[in-house]
């Protein structure tokens, strides 16, 4: 069992930055692929980024390439999403998720076994 708790959301002006954290419980954190998803009002939840267990492989949705980075510290059982050059369209509730096993891209919600409660990110224009 893995429990995930996100933090770091908030209100920021367009062009600003935020770093989201996802703290995980459980001794097997390092074996999971960690992903970030987001859900804007009135829209479906969408994949944002993922990082494989070793940290050496990352993948992003096209809309955040060059602006967001994903990282993890297995010693601290924590994954991060650094968001730079934020835009109003990045406004959403951001969720972290953990997958025990998935394919290379690992972008489907059903690939993830555990989810956090979400943290709100609001970008003002």
N, C-alpha and C positions, 0 to 999 in steps of 0.2 A: 504494500500500500504506500502510495506517495501522496503527500499533501503539498499543495502549491499556494503560495501567498505572494501576490503582486504588490508592488509599491512604486512610488515615484511619479505617478500621474499628477496632473494639475493643469493650470491655465497658463498659456504662453502666447506671446505675440508671434505672428507669422515671421519666419526667418530665425526663430529661436530654437533652443535645444532642450531636450529632456532625456533623462536616462531612467528607464524602467528596470526594476529588479524583480526577480522571481526566486523567492527562497523556497527550497524544497526540503521536506523531511524525508527520512528514510536513508538507509545505508547504501542503496543501489542507484543513487542519483547519477553517478558517473556512467552507468550503462544505458541511460535513456537518451534518445534524441529529444531535444527541447525545441519547442516551437512557440511562435507568437502569432496570434490572430487578432483581428479587430472587428468590431461591429459598430457601424455608424447608424444613427437613428433612421428607422425605416428601411434598412438594408440588411442583407444576409451577412452572417459572419464570414470574413475572408482571411485567407492565409496572408501573413506578412513576411515571416522569416523563420528559418530553422537552422539548428546547429547540431551536428552529429556528436556522439558521445565523446570523441577525442578532441573536439574543438577544431579539427583541421578541415572540416567541410561545412560550408555555409551555403544557403540558398535564399534568394529574396524574390518577392513579387516585383515585377518590372517597375511599378510606380514608386518604389522606395530605393531602388538601386542608386548607389552613389550618395545617398542621404542617411540611410540607416546602417548600423552595424550590429551584429549579434555576437555575443561572446559568453563564455561560461568559466566559472572557477569551481572545478570539482571538489577542491579542498574545502570550499565554503558552501557547497551545495547550492550554488546560486547561478542563475542565468541572467543576462543583461540584454537590453535593447537600447542602444544609443541612437537617439533620433535627432538629426540635425536638419537645418533648413526646413523647418516644419511649415506646413501649408494648412490653410483652413480645411481642406479636404482630408487631412489626416485626423481630424476630430472624430473620436470614436471611443468606445470602451475597449481596452486592450486586455487580452487574455493570454496567459502563458499555459502551455500544455506539455505533457510528457508522453513520449511514445516508446514502448518497449521494443517494438519491431515495426519497421516500415521500409518502403522502397527508397531509392536515392532522393527523390524529390520531397516526399513526405509532406505533401501539401493538403491532404484530405483530412477533414475533421475526424472521420471515423478511424483514422490511423492512430489517433491519440487516445491514451488510456486514462489520463488524469488531467484535470483542468483546475485552474485557479478561479477566483471569484470575480476577477476583472478590476481594472483601474481606469478611471476616466481621464482622457486626454482631450483638452479643448484648446484649439488654436484660433486665436482671434485675428481678424484681418486688419 
